[in-house]
Amino acid sequence: MADVAGGPPQASGFLNRADSGRAAGTAPTLETVVVSYHCRELLAHCLESLRRYRPSEPMLVHVVDNDSRDGTVEMVREEFPEVRLHALDWNAGFSRANNLVLRNATAKYVLLLNPDAEVREGVLDDMLGLMEERPEIGVSGCRLEQSDGTFDHAAKRSFPTPLSALAHFTGIGRRGKAGAALAQYRAPAVGEFDTGEVDAVNGAFMLARRDAVTDVGLLDEGYWLYMEDLDWCRRFHQAAWKVLYHGSVTALHKKGGTAGKHRRLKQNVAFHQGMARFYRKFDSGERPLVDGAVYGAIGVKLAGSALRSSVGRVRRPRV
């Protein structure tokens, strides 16, 4: 691993505007972490949005690149020299790459931001203001809008039950007339444009209080990709920190932009292993028959998902 760009935290990472009129070396209030892998163009748009809509408080931006080898490192060096770049020589996955920064962060707040996400005007100031007003909040997320303008329902979630997970993945729980028990995974008690406590927010945009992170611990590196955000939120709750969804402000989430519409086998396996790990950590052990059914259902879902992804990639039109 090599840290290939940026100086000490006080000297890089979009501090220039916020430091106007202040002494050089002002410490950041916010450290933003973006983990990239084979998504150079998406990352460029993400970083440009952070540059354009940076908060009024000092912000340091980190990019951790998981050995993309697609020109990402060179692009960040040349086009965003103010960013602290960490270029890894292997694909560490999401949790380990974020933890590389979280472990040494000194700012009061840290933001995990996907490279397929873009902030909009006022979002960061609004979210930071909310965290300042409510010190009991450990982590928060904003409304996420997909490229087609529709709401990304994963922006707010409830911890899955076997029933709600089955309903969600079969599509029954996503229907407008689905009952509360079936739609539970989407946290229907909090409206799309409302602000309220939820079980979990999405890892595409997670604003955390560093004191809470110190209390809760880093992301679980047993997850290579997927489900680590749900796990983290569960641990925030266990440590008595609030998790808040704030629907008054919106960030763009080009969902699937990094993984693609059809997951590759390794990604599919990681997703379903993450589901099994989450269930095993927090919900298994008291009902062996239910546990067996859950693991069996995850295995069946993996087989179906892998098959659909393989067919989808074969049928994908060539450009």
VMD Tcl script that draws the C-alpha trace (Angstrom):
set ca {
  {0.00 0.00 0.00}
  {1.22 3.48 -0.79}
  {-0.13 6.86 0.16}
  {0.66 8.58 -3.12}
  {-0.81 12.05 -2.90}
  {-1.53 14.81 -0.45}
  {0.46 16.20 2.43}
  {-0.44 16.27 6.09}
  {-4.17 16.51 6.87}
  {-3.91 20.22 7.53}
  {-2.64 20.91 4.00}
  {-4.96 19.05 1.63}
  {-8.49 17.93 0.89}
  {-10.68 20.91 -0.03}
  {-9.61 23.05 2.90}
  {-8.88 26.06 0.71}
  {-12.32 27.71 0.61}
  {-13.21 27.09 4.24}
  {-9.79 28.30 5.34}
  {-10.18 31.63 3.57}
  {-9.03 34.26 6.04}
  {-7.89 31.67 8.55}
  {-4.45 30.59 9.50}
  {-3.01 27.80 7.39}
  {-3.22 24.46 9.09}
  {-6.87 24.60 10.19}
  {-7.92 21.08 11.11}
  {-10.85 19.62 9.16}
  {-14.29 19.31 10.73}
  {-15.24 16.62 8.23}
  {-13.21 13.83 6.65}
  {-14.86 12.21 3.64}
  {-13.80 8.76 2.46}
  {-14.47 7.49 -1.05}
  {-13.42 3.92 -1.90}
  {-12.93 3.29 -5.61}
  {-12.50 0.27 -7.84}
  {-12.72 0.43 -11.63}
  {-15.01 3.48 -11.63}
  {-12.80 6.33 -12.79}
  {-15.52 8.43 -14.45}
  {-17.99 7.97 -11.60}
  {-15.30 8.91 -9.10}
  {-14.44 12.05 -11.07}
  {-18.09 13.18 -10.94}
  {-18.25 12.36 -7.22}
  {-15.11 14.36 -6.43}
  {-16.25 17.25 -8.60}
  {-19.51 17.41 -6.63}
  {-17.55 17.51 -3.37}
  {-15.39 20.29 -4.76}
  {-18.37 22.28 -6.02}
  {-20.65 21.78 -3.02}
  {-18.15 21.54 -0.21}
  {-19.39 22.57 3.24}
  {-18.65 25.84 4.95}
  {-16.54 23.97 7.50}
  {-13.10 22.61 6.53}
  {-13.23 19.22 4.83}
  {-10.52 16.71 4.01}
  {-11.31 14.24 1.24}
  {-9.67 10.82 1.02}
  {-9.79 8.44 -1.93}
  {-8.79 4.85 -1.26}
  {-8.28 3.03 -4.55}
  {-8.48 -0.76 -4.50}
  {-5.86 -1.40 -7.19}
  {-8.10 -0.29 -10.07}
  {-5.35 -0.10 -12.72}
  {-7.71 1.83 -15.00}
  {-6.18 5.27 -14.71}
  {-8.03 6.16 -11.50}
  {-4.88 6.94 -9.53}
  {-3.49 9.11 -12.31}
  {-6.81 10.93 -12.70}
  {-7.00 11.79 -9.00}
  {-3.39 12.95 -8.95}
  {-3.79 15.18 -11.98}
  {-7.35 16.51 -11.62}
  {-7.82 16.53 -7.84}
  {-4.39 17.21 -6.32}
  {-6.03 18.49 -3.12}
  {-7.40 15.01 -2.33}
  {-5.53 12.67 0.00}
  {-5.00 9.59 -2.21}
  {-4.31 6.14 -0.82}
  {-3.42 3.75 -3.64}
  {-3.57 0.10 -2.60}
  {-1.81 -2.66 -4.49}
  {-4.64 -5.13 -3.86}
  {-8.45 -5.09 -3.64}
  {-9.06 -4.74 0.08}
  {-12.83 -4.54 -0.23}
  {-15.10 -1.86 1.23}
  {-14.64 -2.29 4.99}
  {-10.86 -2.53 5.09}
  {-10.40 0.34 2.66}
  {-12.64 2.65 4.69}
  {-11.04 1.53 7.94}
  {-7.66 2.56 6.59}
  {-8.87 6.15 6.92}
  {-11.30 5.78 9.81}
  {-8.57 4.33 12.01}
  {-6.58 7.57 11.81}
  {-9.32 10.16 11.33}
  {-9.17 13.17 13.62}
  {-12.11 15.24 12.34}
  {-15.27 15.53 14.42}
  {-17.29 13.87 11.65}
  {-16.52 11.29 8.98}
  {-18.53 10.69 5.82}
  {-18.48 7.42 3.91}
  {-19.46 8.25 0.34}
  {-19.73 5.87 -2.59}
  {-17.97 6.84 -5.81}
  {-21.32 6.44 -7.62}
  {-22.85 9.11 -5.37}
  {-22.81 12.88 -5.79}
  {-23.66 15.53 -3.23}
  {-25.81 18.53 -4.09}
  {-25.81 22.12 -2.93}
  {-26.28 22.50 0.81}
  {-26.41 18.78 1.59}
  {-23.22 18.62 3.63}
  {-23.93 21.80 5.61}
  {-27.47 20.63 6.34}
  {-26.34 17.19 7.49}
  {-23.52 18.59 9.63}
  {-25.93 21.08 11.18}
  {-28.29 18.25 12.06}
  {-25.49 16.32 13.75}
  {-24.49 19.42 15.70}
  {-28.07 19.99 16.89}
  {-28.57 16.40 18.00}
  {-25.52 15.01 19.81}
  {-27.27 11.68 20.41}
  {-27.03 10.84 16.70}
  {-24.18 8.47 15.96}
  {-24.72 8.13 12.23}
  {-27.09 9.69 9.72}
  {-28.03 9.46 6.07}
  {-29.90 11.65 3.63}
  {-32.48 10.92 0.94}
  {-30.90 9.19 -2.06}
  {-32.21 9.68 -5.57}
  {-31.36 7.37 -8.46}
  {-30.31 8.50 -11.91}
  {-33.87 8.23 -13.21}
  {-35.16 10.51 -10.45}
  {-36.76 7.77 -8.38}
  {-36.19 7.29 -4.68}
  {-33.56 4.76 -3.64}
  {-35.48 2.90 -0.95}
  {-32.23 1.53 0.49}
  {-31.56 5.01 1.91}
  {-33.55 3.97 4.99}
  {-34.04 0.43 6.19}
  {-35.17 -1.70 9.07}
  {-33.19 -4.70 10.18}
  {-34.53 -7.64 8.20}
  {-36.70 -10.35 9.68}
  {-36.97 -13.67 7.81}
  {-40.44 -12.62 6.61}
  {-39.53 -9.10 5.53}
  {-36.35 -10.29 3.79}
  {-38.30 -12.93 1.87}
  {-40.95 -10.36 0.94}
  {-38.34 -7.82 -0.15}
  {-36.31 -10.15 -2.34}
  {-39.36 -11.73 -3.96}
  {-40.73 -8.27 -4.70}
  {-43.90 -8.66 -2.64}
  {-42.69 -6.26 0.03}
  {-41.85 -3.60 -2.58}
  {-45.40 -3.26 -3.81}
  {-47.30 -0.14 -2.84}
  {-50.06 -2.07 -1.10}
  {-47.76 -4.36 0.87}
  {-48.64 -4.57 4.56}
  {-46.35 -3.24 7.27}
  {-44.87 -6.66 8.08}
  {-44.05 -7.34 4.43}
  {-42.71 -3.85 3.70}
  {-40.83 -3.66 7.02}
  {-37.35 -3.80 5.42}
  {-37.95 -0.40 3.78}
  {-38.72 1.34 7.09}
  {-42.17 2.55 5.96}
  {-42.86 4.31 9.27}
  {-40.54 7.15 8.18}
  {-41.61 8.89 4.99}
  {-39.32 9.50 2.03}
  {-39.09 13.24 2.76}
  {-39.35 12.97 6.54}
  {-36.70 12.97 9.23}
  {-36.76 10.22 11.80}
  {-34.94 7.42 13.54}
  {-34.46 4.24 11.54}
  {-32.59 1.00 12.01}
  {-30.11 1.67 9.22}
  {-29.04 4.11 6.52}
  {-27.18 3.30 3.34}
  {-23.41 2.99 3.00}
  {-23.54 5.15 -0.13}
  {-23.86 8.14 2.24}
  {-23.15 7.61 5.93}
  {-22.23 10.59 8.08}
  {-20.85 9.43 11.42}
  {-19.73 11.17 14.58}
  {-16.11 10.24 15.28}
  {-16.71 9.92 19.03}
  {-19.45 7.42 18.23}
  {-17.13 5.52 15.88}
  {-14.56 5.36 18.68}
  {-17.28 3.91 20.92}
  {-18.77 1.48 18.37}
  {-15.64 0.41 16.55}
  {-14.65 0.30 12.89}
  {-16.44 -1.48 10.08}
  {-16.39 -5.28 10.39}
  {-13.69 -6.45 8.00}
  {-15.30 -9.88 7.85}
  {-17.51 -8.34 5.17}
  {-15.61 -7.91 1.92}
  {-18.40 -6.10 0.12}
  {-22.08 -5.50 1.03}
  {-23.93 -5.63 4.37}
  {-21.18 -3.90 6.33}
  {-23.30 -0.75 6.55}
  {-26.23 -2.69 8.04}
  {-23.86 -4.34 10.52}
  {-22.36 -0.99 11.52}
  {-25.77 0.55 12.12}
  {-26.76 -2.45 14.24}
  {-23.72 -1.88 16.41}
  {-24.49 1.84 16.73}
  {-27.88 0.85 18.13}
  {-26.30 -1.67 20.49}
  {-24.05 1.10 21.82}
  {-27.14 3.34 22.37}
  {-26.38 5.77 19.55}
  {-29.24 7.00 17.34}
  {-29.35 6.31 13.60}
  {-31.21 9.04 11.71}
  {-32.61 9.34 8.21}
  {-32.94 12.93 6.97}
  {-35.23 13.15 3.95}
  {-35.14 16.92 3.60}
  {-31.94 16.90 1.54}
  {-31.01 14.67 -1.37}
  {-27.84 13.19 -2.81}
  {-27.62 11.43 -6.15}
  {-26.90 7.70 -6.10}
  {-26.17 6.13 -9.48}
  {-27.11 2.77 -8.04}
  {-25.23 -0.13 -9.55}
  {-22.74 2.25 -11.10}
  {-19.76 0.55 -9.50}
  {-20.90 -3.09 -9.48}
  {-22.86 -2.92 -12.71}
  {-26.41 -4.03 -13.36}
  {-25.40 -7.68 -13.28}
  {-23.09 -8.64 -10.41}
  {-20.14 -10.87 -11.15}
  {-19.91 -14.18 -9.31}
  {-17.44 -12.91 -6.71}
  {-19.72 -9.97 -5.92}
  {-22.78 -12.22 -5.76}
  {-21.02 -14.57 -3.37}
  {-19.86 -11.65 -1.22}
  {-23.40 -10.23 -1.05}
  {-24.93 -13.50 0.11}
  {-22.06 -14.33 2.44}
  {-22.69 -10.91 3.98}
  {-26.36 -11.75 4.46}
  {-25.43 -14.99 6.19}
  {-22.78 -13.30 8.35}
  {-25.20 -10.59 9.47}
  {-27.86 -13.12 10.42}
  {-25.34 -15.33 12.19}
  {-23.93 -12.42 14.23}
  {-27.18 -10.89 15.39}
  {-30.17 -13.18 14.98}
  {-29.22 -16.86 14.93}
  {-28.94 -19.43 17.70}
  {-32.35 -19.55 19.37}
  {-34.38 -21.32 16.66}
  {-32.31 -23.95 14.84}
  {-35.06 -24.79 12.36}
  {-35.49 -21.13 11.43}
  {-31.72 -20.75 11.15}
  {-31.54 -23.68 8.77}
  {-34.36 -22.26 6.68}
  {-32.69 -18.85 6.52}
  {-29.33 -20.24 5.41}
  {-31.06 -22.50 2.91}
  {-32.99 -19.56 1.49}
  {-29.78 -17.53 1.18}
  {-28.19 -20.41 -0.73}
  {-31.17 -20.68 -3.08}
  {-31.16 -16.93 -3.62}
  {-27.44 -16.99 -4.40}
  {-27.93 -19.69 -7.04}
  {-30.79 -17.78 -8.65}
  {-29.00 -14.44 -8.52}
  {-25.80 -15.87 -9.98}
  {-27.75 -17.48 -12.82}
  {-29.64 -14.28 -13.64}
  {-26.44 -12.24 -13.59}
  {-24.66 -14.71 -15.88}
  {-27.54 -14.67 -18.36}
  {-27.75 -10.89 -18.16}
  {-24.08 -10.44 -18.94}
  {-24.29 -12.83 -21.91}
  {-27.30 -10.98 -23.31}
  {-25.84 -7.54 -22.67}
  {-25.53 -5.69 -25.99}
  {-22.04 -4.93 -27.14}
  {-21.08 -1.32 -27.73}
}
mol new
graphics top color blue
foreach p $ca { graphics top sphere $p radius 0.5 }
foreach p [lrange $ca 0 end-1] q [lrange $ca 1 end] { graphics top cylinder $p $q radius 0.2 }
display resetview
